[in-house]
C-alpha cells in the first residue's frame, strides 16, 4: 500500500479524499502515526536489540498512539544525544540531555539505564554504555562537586561570569548534588551485574570511588562547611545559596549535605532525604564492587561504614509525623528539628525510593509518604483539566511533570493506578510524539523542553517493563 503522501501526489487531493472516504479508510490515512525519529543516516547510534524491542512492542499493543509514542521515545537517547568514540582503545561516550549541550552525571545514567537489560544481546550497545562509565569517571576526576560537563575539556562555561565558585575549563555547571556521584555507581553496578565485564573498572574508576567517599564525608560537615560553596549573580531564586554560598546551618548528625536538588534548584535544608537514601544504597554497591574486583577490604569497609552511618541517621532524622498521614519521610531536614514536607519530581525523589532500591514498596512509612505526596498536602501536586501529577519548583506552579506519572507507575503494584498513569502520558504529549519536562495542568500544549531525552527514555522504560510484566494493561 502506498504512503499517504504518495497516494495523494499520484491521485490528487480531492480525488484521493473521495476515494478514501468511499472505502471508509479516509480517517485511517489522515490520522496515521508517522515516526518522529531522525532518518536512519542521521541517528547518532543504532542498536539492533533496541530496534527489535521497538518492533515487538509496537506490533504487540493495540493502541497505535501508544505504540507510536514508544517508537519515538524509547530510542531518543540513542537517536539524538550520544557521541561515541574509541580513545586509546577504550570506549568513550558523551551524552547530552537534549536541548542543552552538556553532560549531566545524573541524566547520562538515567538516559541509558533502560537499555541495560538488552546489552547482553548487543555488544555495540554494551560498548556504548561502558563508554558512559568511562566518561563519567573522567568527569568525577575533573571535579567531584560539579554536576554537568562539556565534551571539550578546554571549554569555558557560560556561567563563568555569574557563578562564584571554583569553576574549571570543561565544567558546564558546578552545583553540588549528592545524586551526581550516586548515579555513576548505580550505572556501574548494574552494568557489572548484567555483563560480568570488569574492563571499565580500572584504577581510575577506583580512584573515582575514593573521591566520592571523600566528598560525601566532607559534606557531612563534621569539621566545618568543607571546601564547597556556590553563589550565582541572578534574580532566579532557586539558584541562590544563602550564607556566603554554604546554605543554612545544619547539625552534624551523619547525613550528607546537598547544596542542590536533582532539579538543579537549591535546597532549603541541606540534608536532602531522597539523595541520602540513594547514597546509602550506592555506597553498599560500591563496597561490593571494590571487594570483588579489587580485593580492597579497607575501602570496601569504608564505603559500608559510611552507608551504615547514613542509614542510622535517616532512621533518626528523616521521619516526621503528619496529622493526617502518620509517620512520613520529610523531603529535607537540618538535624535541628526543622523539615520541609514536599516532593520534587526529579529522581531521586521520595516517590522514587523503591525504584532506587532504597526502601520496600511495603515499607509503611513509604506507604504513608506516598499517600501524602499524591494528595493536596503536597504543595507541588497538581490536578487540572489535562491531568494530575507532581511538579517541581523548577518549572513553577501548576506545571505537571510527566516523569512523576512514570515514576508513580514504576513504583506501583496497582494495575488501575499503572494504567491511569500510562493513559495520562498518552493524553498529554500535545501531539508532538514525545514526553516533555512539564505541561500546564489545564493545557498540555503549554509545555517546557521539547527535547528532553531523560523523560523520553524513562517513559520507554515504563512501557517496556509493563509490556513484559503486565501486557494486558497496554491492551485494555
C-alpha positions in Angstrom: 0.0 0.0 0.0 1.5 3.4 -0.9 2.1 6.0 1.8 -0.4 8.8 2.4 1.9 11.4 0.6 2.5 9.1 -2.4 -1.2 8.3 -2.7 -2.3 12.0 -2.7 0.5 13.0 -5.0 -0.4 10.5 -7.7 -4.2 10.7 -7.2 -4.8 14.4 -6.4 -6.1 15.7 -3.1 -9.9 15.9 -3.9 -9.9 12.5 -5.7 -7.9 10.9 -3.0 -10.2 12.2 -0.3 -13.3 11.0 -2.2 -11.8 7.5 -2.8 -10.5 7.1 0.7 -13.8 8.2 2.2 -15.8 5.8 -0.1 -13.6 3.0 1.1 -14.1 4.1 4.7 -10.4 4.4 5.2 -10.1 8.2 4.9 -9.7 8.6 8.7 -7.0 5.9 9.0 -4.9 7.6 6.3 -5.2 11.0 7.8 -4.6 10.0 11.4 -1.8 7.6 10.8 1.2 8.0 13.2 4.3 8.8 11.3 7.6 8.2 13.0 9.2 11.3 14.6 12.6 9.7 14.7 15.5 11.1 12.7 16.3 9.4 9.3 18.5 6.3 9.8 21.6 8.1 8.4 21.1 11.0 10.9 20.8 8.9 14.0 23.8 9.1 16.4 23.7 5.4 17.3 21.7 2.3 16.3 21.2 -0.8 18.3 19.8 -4.0 16.8 18.5 -5.1 20.3 16.7 -1.8 20.8 15.2 -1.9 17.3 14.0 -5.4 17.9 12.2 -4.4 21.1 10.6 -1.4 19.4 9.2 -3.6 16.6 7.9 -6.2 19.1 6.2 -3.8 21.4 4.8 -1.5 18.6 3.3 -4.6 17.0 2.1 -6.0 20.3 0.0 -3.1 21.6 -3.5 -2.3 20.2 -3.3 1.4 21.0 -1.5 2.7 17.9 -0.8 6.1 19.6 0.9 4.3 22.5 3.0 2.2 20.1 3.9 5.4 18.2 5.0 7.2 21.4 7.1 4.2 22.4 8.7 4.1 19.0 9.6 7.8 19.2 10.7 8.0 22.8 12.5 4.8 23.7 15.4 5.3 21.3 15.5 9.1 21.7 18.8 9.0 23.7 20.5 6.8 21.1 19.0 8.7 18.1 19.9 12.2 19.2 22.1 12.6 22.3 25.1 10.2 22.3 28.5 10.9 20.9 30.5 7.6 20.8 34.2 7.1 20.0 37.2 4.9 20.9 40.1 6.7 22.7 43.3 4.8 23.3 41.4 1.5 22.8 38.7 2.4 25.4 35.1 3.3 24.6 34.1 6.9 25.4 30.5 8.1 25.3 29.5 11.7 25.8 25.7 12.1 26.4 23.9 15.4 26.2 20.5 15.9 27.9 18.8 17.0 24.7 18.3 20.7 24.2 21.3 21.5 26.5 24.7 20.6 25.1 26.2 19.4 28.3 26.5 16.0 30.1 24.9 15.7 33.5 26.2 12.7 35.5 22.6 12.1 36.6 20.9 12.4 33.2 23.5 10.5 31.3 23.0 7.5 33.6 19.2 7.7 33.6 19.1 8.1 29.8 20.9 4.8 29.1 19.6 2.9 32.1 16.6 1.3 30.3 19.0 -0.2 27.7 20.9 -2.2 30.3 18.7 -5.3 30.1 19.4 -5.5 26.3 23.2 -5.2 26.4 23.9 -9.0 26.6 22.2 -9.2 23.2 24.1 -6.3 21.6 27.9 -5.9 22.1 27.8 -2.5 20.4 25.2 -1.3 22.9 27.3 -2.7 25.8 30.3 -0.9 24.5 28.4 2.3 24.3 27.3 2.1 28.0 30.9 1.1 29.0 31.9 4.4 27.3 29.4 6.3 29.5 31.0 4.8 32.6 34.5 5.8 31.3 33.4 9.3 30.5 31.7 9.7 33.9 35.0 8.7 35.6 36.8 11.5 33.8 34.2 14.0 34.9 34.5 13.0 38.5 38.2 13.3 38.4 37.9 16.8 36.9 35.6 17.9 39.8 33.5 15.7 42.1 31.4 18.7 43.1 30.3 19.5 39.6 27.0 18.3 38.1 27.4 18.9 34.4 30.4 18.8 31.9 31.4 19.6 28.3 32.9 17.1 25.9 35.6 19.7 25.2 37.8 19.8 28.3 39.0 23.3 27.4 35.6 24.9 27.0 34.7 27.7 29.4 31.3 27.7 31.0 28.6 30.2 30.1 28.2 30.6 33.9 31.8 31.6 34.4 31.0 35.3 34.8 28.0 34.8 37.1 29.0 31.9 39.4 31.1 32.5 42.5 32.6 29.0 42.9 35.8 27.2 41.8 35.0 26.8 38.1 37.4 25.0 35.8 37.5 24.5 32.0 35.4 21.6 30.9 32.7 22.2 33.5 29.3 23.4 32.4 27.9 23.9 35.9 29.2 23.4 39.4 26.2 22.7 41.5 26.9 20.2 44.3 24.2 17.5 44.3 24.6 14.2 46.1 22.9 12.2 43.3 25.6 13.4 40.8 28.0 11.0 42.4 25.4 8.3 43.1 24.2 7.8 39.5 27.6 6.7 38.1 27.8 4.0 40.8 24.3 2.8 40.0 25.2 2.5 36.4 28.5 0.8 37.0 26.9 -1.7 39.4 24.1 -2.7 37.1 26.5 -3.0 34.1 28.8 -5.2 36.2 25.9 -7.4 37.4 24.4 -7.7 33.9 27.6 -8.5 32.0 30.3 -9.6 34.4 32.6 -7.3 32.4 35.2 -5.6 34.6 37.1 -3.8 31.8 35.7 -0.3 32.7 36.8 -0.7 36.3 40.4 0.2 36.4 42.4 2.3 38.9 40.9 5.5 37.6 37.4 4.1 38.4 38.5 3.0 41.8 40.0 6.5 42.5 36.6 8.0 41.4 35.0 5.9 44.2 37.6 7.2 46.6 36.8 10.8 45.5 33.1 10.1 46.0 33.6 8.8 49.6 35.9 11.8 50.4 33.3 14.2 49.0 30.4 12.6 50.9 32.4 12.8 54.1 33.4 16.4 53.6 29.7 17.2 53.1 28.7 15.5 56.4 30.2 18.8 57.7 31.6 17.3 60.9 34.6 19.6 60.6 33.0 22.8 59.3 31.5 23.7 56.0 34.1 22.0 53.8 35.6 23.3 50.6 32.5 23.8 48.5 30.5 27.0 48.2 28.3 28.4 45.4 26.7 31.7 44.6 25.2 33.0 41.4 24.5 36.5 40.3 20.9 36.0 39.3 17.3 37.0 40.0 16.3 33.3 39.8 15.6 32.5 43.4 16.1 28.7 43.1 19.7 29.3 42.1 20.6 31.2 45.2 22.5 29.7 48.1 22.5 31.8 51.3 25.1 32.3 54.0 28.0 33.0 51.6 27.2 30.1 49.4 27.2 27.4 52.1 23.5 27.2 52.8 21.7 27.4 56.1 23.4 25.7 59.1 23.0 22.0 59.8 23.6 19.9 62.8 26.3 17.3 62.0 24.3 14.1 62.5 25.8 11.7 59.9 23.7 12.8 57.0 25.3 14.3 53.8 24.6 17.9 52.8 23.4 18.5 49.2 23.5 22.2 48.2 21.3 21.5 45.3 18.4 19.1 44.4 18.3 16.8 41.4 16.3 19.6 39.7 19.4 21.8 40.0 17.5 24.0 42.4 19.0 25.0 45.7 17.9 23.1 48.8 16.1 24.8 51.7 17.5 22.5 54.3 20.8 20.8 53.1 20.0 17.3 54.3 18.1 16.2 51.2 16.5 12.9 52.3 15.9 11.1 49.0 19.5 11.7 48.0 20.8 10.4 51.3 18.8 7.2 50.8 20.3 6.9 47.4 23.8 7.5 48.7 23.4 4.7 51.3 22.3 2.3 48.5 25.1 3.0 46.1 27.8 3.0 48.8 26.9 -0.6 49.5 27.0 -1.4 45.8 30.4 0.3 45.5 31.7 -1.7 48.5 30.7 -5.0 46.8 32.5 -4.0 43.6 35.6 -2.8 45.4 35.8 -6.0 47.4 35.1 -8.4 44.4 37.1 -6.6 41.7 40.0 -5.0 43.7 40.1 -7.1 46.8 40.4 -3.9 48.8 38.8 -4.7 52.1 39.7 -1.3 53.7 38.0 0.8 51.0 35.0 -1.6 50.9 34.7 -1.3 54.6 34.9 2.5 54.4 32.0 2.5 51.9 29.9 0.2 54.1 30.6 2.1 57.3 29.5 5.3 55.7 26.4 3.7 54.3 25.6 2.4 57.8 26.1 5.8 59.3 23.8 7.5 56.8 21.1 4.8 57.3 21.3 5.2 61.0 20.9 8.9 60.7 18.0 8.5 58.3 16.1 6.4 60.8 16.5 9.1 63.4 16.2 12.4 61.5 14.3 11.7 58.2 10.9 10.8 59.7 8.3 13.2 61.0 4.6 12.8 61.9 1.8 14.3 59.8 -1.5 14.9 61.4 -3.4 13.0 58.7 -0.9 10.5 57.3 1.1 9.5 60.4 4.8 8.8 60.1 6.2 10.1 56.8 9.6 10.8 55.3 10.4 14.5 55.0 12.0 15.9 51.8 14.6 18.0 53.6 15.8 18.4 57.2 18.5 20.2 59.0 19.2 18.0 62.0 17.9 20.6 64.4 14.2 19.5 64.0 13.2 21.6 61.0 11.8 19.9 58.0 10.4 20.5 54.5 7.4 18.4 53.7 7.0 18.2 49.9 8.5 16.3 47.0 10.1 17.2 43.7 9.6 15.1 40.6 13.3 14.8 39.7 14.8 11.5 40.7 15.9 10.8 43.4 12.6 11.9 44.9 10.7 10.5 47.9 8.2 8.9 45.4 11.1 7.2 43.6 12.7 5.5 46.6 11.5 1.9 45.7 12.7 2.5 42.1 16.1 3.2 43.5 16.0 0.1 45.8 16.2 2.4 48.8 13.0 1.2 50.5 10.5 -1.5 50.0 7.1 -0.9 48.5 5.7 -2.4 51.6 7.5 0.0 53.9 4.7 1.5 56.0 6.4 4.9 56.3 6.9 5.0 52.5 3.2 4.0 52.1 2.1 6.9 54.2 4.5 9.2 52.5 3.2 8.2 49.1 -0.4 8.9 50.1 0.7 12.3 51.2 2.7 13.1 48.1 -0.2 12.2 45.8 -2.6 14.5 47.6 -3.2 18.2 48.0 -1.0 18.1 51.1 2.0 18.1 48.8 2.3 21.7 47.6 3.7 20.5 44.3 0.9 18.1 43.4 -1.5 19.5 40.8 -4.9 18.5 39.4 -6.4 20.1 36.3 -8.4 19.7 33.2 -5.5 18.0 31.4 -4.3 15.7 34.1 -2.8 15.3 37.6 0.7 14.7 38.9 3.6 16.1 40.8 5.7 19.1 39.5 8.7 20.9 40.7 9.6 24.4 41.9 12.0 24.4 38.9 9.1 25.0 36.5 6.8 26.9 38.8 3.2 26.4 39.9 0.6 24.3 38.0 3.2 22.6 35.8 2.9 18.8 36.0 5.9 16.6 35.1 5.1 13.5 33.1 8.1 11.9 34.8 6.1 11.9 38.0 3.5 9.7 36.5 6.2 7.4 35.0 7.8 7.0 38.5 4.4 6.6 40.1 3.6 3.7 37.8 7.1 2.2 38.2 6.6 2.2 41.9 3.1 0.7 41.9 1.6 -2.8 42.0 -1.9 -1.5 41.4 -3.0 -2.3 37.9 -5.6 0.5 37.8 -3.0 3.1 39.0 -0.5 2.0 36.4 -3.0 2.1 33.6 -4.2 5.5 34.7 -0.6 6.8 34.6 0.0 5.4 31.2 -3.3 6.8 29.8 -2.3 10.2 31.2 1.1 10.1 29.5 -0.5 9.2 26.1 -3.1 12.0 26.5 -0.6 14.8 27.3 2.2 14.8 24.8 0.3 17.6 22.9 0.5 15.8 19.6 4.3 16.0 19.5 5.0 12.3 19.9 7.5 13.0 22.7 7.4 13.3 26.5 8.1 16.8 27.9 9.7 18.1 31.0 6.4 19.6 32.2 3.0 20.7 31.0 0.3 23.0 32.4 -2.3 21.1 34.4 -5.1 22.6 32.2 -3.4 22.6 28.8 -0.7 20.1 27.7 0.2 22.4 24.7 1.8 24.7 27.3 4.9 22.6 28.0 8.6 23.0 28.7 11.5 21.4 26.9 10.5 20.0 23.6 13.7 17.8 23.6 14.3 16.2 27.0 15.8 12.7 26.5 15.6 11.5 30.1 11.8 12.0 30.1 11.5 10.1 26.7 13.7 7.2 27.7 12.2 6.6 31.2 8.7 6.6 29.5 10.1 3.9 27.2 11.4 2.0 30.3 7.9 2.1 31.8 6.2 0.8 28.6 8.8 -1.9 28.1 8.6 -3.1 31.7 4.8 -3.1 31.6 4.7 -5.0 28.3 6.8 -7.8 29.7 5.3 -7.9 33.2 1.6 -6.8 32.7 0.9 -6.8 28.9 -2.8 -6.7 29.5 -2.5 -3.2 30.8 -1.4 -2.0 27.4 -4.2 -3.7 25.6 -7.2 -2.9 27.7 
